[in-house]
Amino acid sequence: LSQPASGTQVVFQRVNAAEESITFTWSEADFGFPSATVYNLQVDAAGNNFGNAMQLASTSEFSVSISHATLNEKLMTVGLPANESVAIEFRVEATVNPKYSLYSQPVNMTVTLYAASFPPIYMIGASVGGWDTSKAVEVVSTGEPFNYITIWNFDASNGANFRFFSQPEWSASLGGYDKFTSYPEDLLEPATGDDDPNFNFIGEAGWYEILVNTEAGTIEMKAVNEPGLYLTGDATHGWNWDEPVTALQYKSYKLWEGDVTFTQNGAFRLFAQKDWGPTSYGYDVVVNYDTDYIDVAEGHDDPNWFFLKPSGTYHVIVNLRTNTIEISE
């Protein structure tokens, strides 16, 4: 590892964490024979000798850039504290196959993390699925205190009302128009005929992004397309967009789930639309995955994965809030 230098100190700040990044650069591994090498960037707490190493990225290149936001989230998941200086170590593992691995000398770094975990709030009501706590719609934290976001399908039929809750239970009501006094009046109105301070949804039925600030009492909404996520490649239905396209079901903000029929040793990646562009996600973005199931598709120009397990149907969960893909039998 040639960059960053050992001893680097970084303070992550939530306000610009998505824009700021750290670039890791390393030299080519020499196994003594020609090889197609995969480089895995790993991190662990200092002094742990990488006994609990976490993989941050996998690539065939000699560098990778990772945002402060992603690093902060990863390091928080392994129990490192926020708002205090902690020592960590990075290294690069170079592999040809499980029999051949080389490791760089570790680079020491001191980081100060920010607390980015805030529990979600919920919407319950006829306009968002029904007056049933089991149908509560999760509105997740943006990472900023008091700010919550989701994308959801709003029903505009008669009696399409809802309000907010801190938990999916009736005793945990946050309120509606009594608490949220700034809202889009072309989409929401106070349901003054209800016993509770619900909102009526009066806009055109469809998918909306909703941003809520529980401290300022504000609601912002805008119409958007239904959030889609598709697996395309010869590991699934093929490198085409002919129906039926392999799709996952939208469950919550940046979270999709479903059963997928895979072909062993085929390749695939994720797409946000039924088209090649503008947005796709591969191992360069979704960096958390089980290499027993999928791994970097060496030799491909795009950041595809190979599916490694025997052909069959598997359960897939993709979480783009944590850049994770989980695959299970």
Phi, psi and omega per residue, in radians:
L1 nan 2.155 3.122
S2 -1.841 -0.311 3.133
Q3 -2.591 2.345 -0.004
P4 -1.331 2.910 3.136
A5 -1.324 2.565 3.051
S6 -1.029 2.473 -3.135
G7 1.619 -0.038 3.116
T8 -1.059 2.412 3.088
Q9 -2.054 2.290 -3.106
V10 -2.348 2.338 3.014
V11 -1.915 1.996 3.111
F12 -1.392 2.378 3.106
Q13 -2.182 2.248 -3.037
R14 -1.002 -0.623 -2.989
V15 -1.066 -0.545 -3.124
N16 -2.259 0.391 -3.025
A17 -1.138 -0.527 -3.124
A18 -1.308 -0.443 -3.103
E19 -1.586 -0.540 -3.133
E20 -1.458 2.546 -3.135
S21 -2.559 2.885 3.042
I22 -2.048 2.258 3.099
T23 -1.731 2.207 3.098
F24 -1.829 2.233 -3.093
T25 -2.253 2.434 -3.124
W26 -2.498 2.898 3.130
S27 -1.539 2.879 3.132
E28 -1.235 2.396 3.090
A29 -1.336 2.497 3.132
D30 -2.066 1.850 3.123
F31 -1.556 -0.097 -3.105
G32 1.548 0.076 3.083
F33 -2.683 2.732 3.120
P34 -1.039 2.363 -3.068
S35 -2.646 2.617 2.958
A36 -1.656 1.774 -2.932
T37 -1.731 2.405 3.005
V38 -1.863 2.327 -3.133
Y39 -1.909 2.157 3.138
N40 -1.935 2.055 3.093
L41 -1.464 2.178 -3.068
Q42 -2.128 2.692 3.109
V43 -2.435 2.625 3.048
D44 -2.767 2.888 3.055
A45 -1.111 2.515 -3.130
A46 -1.055 2.445 3.104
G47 1.469 -0.019 -3.111
N48 -1.595 -0.052 3.124
N49 0.962 0.548 3.101
F50 1.021 0.570 3.094
G51 -1.199 -0.467 3.083
N52 -2.166 0.803 -3.057
A53 -1.052 2.362 3.033
M54 -1.862 2.318 3.098
Q55 -1.468 2.206 -3.127
L56 -1.713 -0.544 -3.101
A57 -2.814 2.732 3.087
S58 -2.414 2.259 -3.039
T59 -2.749 2.828 3.008
S60 -1.717 -0.014 3.119
E61 -1.487 -3.129 -3.122
F62 -1.888 0.305 3.056
S63 -2.832 2.790 3.054
V64 -2.685 2.496 3.072
S65 -1.927 2.344 -3.116
I66 -2.235 2.300 -3.089
S67 -1.226 2.689 3.059
H68 -1.003 -0.657 -3.118
A69 -1.084 -0.767 -3.141
T70 -1.167 -0.785 3.117
L71 -1.085 -0.737 3.141
N72 -1.041 -0.796 -3.117
E73 -1.135 -0.759 3.137
K74 -1.080 -0.817 -3.067
L75 -1.221 -0.517 3.068
M76 -1.190 -0.557 -3.093
T77 -1.216 -0.346 3.127
V78 -1.688 0.192 3.000
G79 1.605 0.162 3.088
L80 -1.241 2.485 -3.046
P81 -1.334 2.761 3.047
A82 -1.680 2.725 3.001
N83 1.129 0.446 2.996
E84 -2.612 2.658 -3.078
S85 -1.290 2.244 3.125
V86 -2.284 2.562 -3.130
A87 -1.681 2.287 3.109
I88 -2.300 2.938 3.129
E89 -2.321 2.475 3.045
F90 -2.030 2.634 2.961
R91 -2.645 2.877 3.069
V92 -1.997 2.246 3.007
E93 -1.731 2.163 3.063
A94 -1.809 2.201 -3.092
T95 -2.274 2.514 2.954
V96 -1.779 -0.799 2.959
N97 -2.746 3.093 -3.079
P98 -0.966 -0.309 -3.122
K99 -1.437 -0.382 -3.002
Y100 -2.225 1.954 3.103
S101 -2.429 2.485 3.000
L102 -2.205 2.660 -3.109
Y103 -2.239 2.424 3.036
S104 -1.297 2.844 2.948
Q105 -1.158 2.489 -3.113
P106 -1.214 2.635 3.029
V107 -1.948 2.233 3.140
N108 -1.557 2.459 3.103
M109 -2.526 2.577 3.053
T110 -1.975 2.195 -3.098
V111 -2.216 2.632 2.984
T112 -2.063 2.053 -3.076
L113 -1.602 2.787 3.024
Y114 -1.933 2.635 3.109
A115 -1.293 2.101 -3.062
A116 -2.131 0.124 -3.050
S117 -1.847 1.997 3.055
F118 -2.248 2.364 -3.098
P119 -1.127 2.651 -3.124
P120 -1.268 2.904 2.875
I121 -1.947 -3.140 -3.011
Y122 -2.431 2.646 2.939
M123 -1.920 2.339 3.052
I124 -2.335 2.385 3.092
G125 2.765 2.994 -3.081
A126 -1.108 -0.550 -3.073
S127 -1.368 -0.232 -3.100
V128 -2.125 0.273 3.065
G129 2.395 -0.382 3.101
G130 2.334 2.691 3.088
W131 -1.419 1.319 -3.068
D132 -2.623 2.124 -3.090
T133 -1.096 -0.418 3.103
S134 -1.268 -0.223 3.119
K135 -1.850 0.267 3.132
A136 -1.006 2.370 -3.111
V137 -1.683 2.115 -3.131
E138 -1.264 2.251 3.044
V139 -2.027 1.907 -2.879
V140 -1.567 2.756 3.093
S141 -1.185 2.456 3.029
T142 -1.386 -0.139 -2.999
G143 1.755 -0.268 3.053
E144 -1.689 2.423 3.113
P145 -0.948 2.367 3.023
F146 1.314 -0.031 -3.083
N147 -1.867 2.280 -3.064
Y148 -2.378 2.617 -3.042
I149 -2.550 2.583 2.911
T150 -2.785 2.993 2.959
I151 -2.134 2.228 -3.077
W152 -2.591 2.809 -3.137
N153 -1.589 2.076 -3.109
F154 -1.766 2.306 3.123
D155 -1.618 2.379 -3.103
A156 -1.921 0.245 -3.126
S157 -1.258 3.030 -3.096
N158 -1.017 2.404 3.138
G159 1.313 0.389 -3.097
A160 -1.409 1.385 -3.092
N161 -2.030 2.872 3.119
F162 -2.907 2.922 2.933
R163 -2.675 -3.108 -3.009
F164 -1.832 2.625 -3.132
F165 -2.394 2.584 3.078
S166 -1.444 -0.354 3.062
Q167 -2.485 2.765 3.110
P168 -1.365 1.073 3.109
E169 -2.635 2.626 -2.990
W170 -1.136 -0.474 -3.104
S171 -1.375 -0.031 -3.029
A172 -1.960 0.611 -3.100
S173 -1.183 2.252 2.994
L174 -1.520 -0.466 3.124
G175 1.994 -3.073 3.124
G176 -2.330 -1.990 -3.078
Y177 -1.194 -0.243 3.073
D178 -1.274 -0.505 -3.112
K179 -1.802 -0.683 -3.067
F180 -1.765 1.663 -3.004
T181 -1.622 -0.201 3.077
S182 -2.012 2.041 -3.056
Y183 -2.719 2.796 3.141
P184 -1.260 1.914 -3.016
E185 -1.270 -0.245 3.047
D186 -1.430 -0.176 -3.118
L187 -2.037 -0.525 -3.081
L188 -2.245 2.601 3.008
E189 -2.527 2.640 3.074
P190 -1.087 2.307 3.078
A191 -1.530 1.311 -3.001
T192 -1.171 -0.289 3.114
G193 -1.433 -0.132 3.130
D194 -1.501 2.738 3.049
D195 -1.265 -0.435 3.123
D196 -1.887 2.786 -3.065
P197 -1.399 1.035 -3.118
N198 -1.351 2.836 2.922
F199 -1.719 2.493 2.843
N200 -1.612 2.385 2.998
F201 -1.561 2.113 -3.037
I202 -2.059 0.096 -3.137
G203 -1.446 -3.051 3.065
E204 -1.275 2.308 -3.123
A205 -1.004 2.465 3.118
G206 2.694 -2.936 -3.066
W207 -1.554 2.359 -3.129
Y208 -2.381 2.497 2.906
E209 -1.541 2.262 -3.132
I210 -2.153 2.244 -3.130
L211 -2.067 2.166 -3.018
V212 -2.120 2.345 3.007
N213 -2.045 1.923 -3.051
T214 -1.321 -0.340 3.108
E215 -1.462 -0.814 -3.126
A216 -1.394 -0.265 -3.125
G217 1.222 0.729 -3.088
T218 -2.072 2.601 3.037
I219 -2.282 2.244 3.017
E220 -2.085 2.430 -3.131
M221 -2.442 2.542 3.014
K222 -2.580 2.534 3.124
A223 -1.229 2.397 3.139
V224 -2.440 2.970 3.028
N225 -1.338 2.717 3.051
E226 -1.042 2.267 -3.117
P227 -1.194 2.062 -3.138
G228 -1.982 2.726 3.033
L229 -2.603 2.244 -3.004
Y230 -2.289 2.481 3.046
L231 -1.800 2.073 -3.094
T232 -2.216 2.369 3.132
G233 2.686 3.024 -3.131
D234 -1.307 -0.041 2.955
A235 -1.396 -0.289 -3.121
T236 -2.113 -2.053 -3.080
H237 -1.508 -0.149 3.141
G238 2.151 2.942 3.110
W239 -1.492 1.196 3.139
N240 -2.799 3.057 3.131
W241 -2.052 0.395 3.075
D242 -1.256 2.360 3.106
E243 -1.193 2.550 0.000
P244 -1.439 2.260 3.072
V245 -1.470 2.497 -3.130
T246 -1.296 1.934 -3.038
A247 -2.113 2.609 2.980
L248 -1.816 2.721 -3.114
Q249 -1.586 2.307 3.089
Y250 -1.217 2.220 -3.103
K251 -1.962 -0.703 -3.111
S252 -2.805 -3.135 -3.049
Y253 -0.998 2.055 -3.126
K254 1.023 0.537 -3.125
L255 -2.343 2.174 -3.140
W256 -2.265 2.727 -3.069
E257 -2.682 2.636 3.061
G258 2.930 3.015 3.094
D259 -1.652 2.363 -3.075
V260 -2.278 2.346 3.038
T261 -1.589 2.026 -3.092
F262 -1.838 2.685 2.988
T263 -1.929 2.199 -3.085
Q264 -1.028 2.405 3.105
N265 1.224 0.074 2.997
G266 -1.397 2.891 -3.127
A267 -1.972 2.748 3.093
F268 -2.852 2.887 2.864
R269 -2.622 3.107 -3.027
L270 -1.754 2.507 3.118
F271 -2.294 2.519 -3.136
A272 -1.526 -0.088 -3.116
Q273 -2.599 2.867 3.099
K274 -1.439 1.102 -3.121
D275 -2.980 2.891 -3.124
W276 -1.252 -0.412 -3.130
G277 -2.491 2.853 0.249
P278 -1.628 -0.205 -2.910
T279 -2.165 2.216 2.981
S280 -2.407 2.790 -3.106
Y281 -2.306 2.210 3.052
G282 -2.248 -2.726 -3.097
Y283 -1.189 -0.220 3.085
D284 -1.323 -0.395 -3.136
V285 -1.912 -0.917 3.139
V286 -1.511 1.593 -2.942
V287 -1.637 -0.112 -3.117
N288 -1.890 1.959 3.130
Y289 -2.810 2.791 -3.114
D290 -1.553 2.004 -3.101
T291 -1.277 -0.022 2.954
D292 -1.303 -0.400 -3.108
Y293 -1.801 -0.815 -3.105
I294 -2.392 2.693 3.086
D295 -2.705 2.950 -3.092
V296 -0.929 2.300 3.097
A297 -1.479 1.523 -3.130
E298 -1.068 2.467 3.134
G299 1.581 -0.102 3.117
H300 -1.610 2.528 3.084
D301 -1.315 -0.430 3.128
D302 -1.802 2.770 -3.068
P303 -1.388 1.072 -3.128
N304 -1.459 2.880 2.973
W305 -1.913 2.664 2.853
F306 -1.646 2.458 3.011
F307 -1.607 2.159 -2.916
L308 -1.748 -0.440 -3.066
K309 -1.336 2.921 3.082
P310 -1.021 2.607 3.134
S311 -0.997 2.455 -3.141
G312 2.812 -3.031 -3.114
T313 -1.711 2.301 -3.081
Y314 -2.300 2.731 3.101
H315 -1.625 2.319 -3.042
V316 -2.181 2.319 3.009
I317 -2.198 2.166 3.091
V318 -2.011 2.138 3.130
N319 -2.077 1.811 3.139
L320 -1.468 -0.011 2.967
R321 -1.329 -0.562 3.136
T322 -1.999 0.086 -3.123
N323 0.928 0.935 -3.052
T324 -2.225 2.444 2.921
I325 -2.152 2.177 3.130
E326 -1.969 2.307 3.119
I327 -2.220 2.291 -3.117
S328 -2.394 2.833 -3.136
E329 -1.089 nan nan
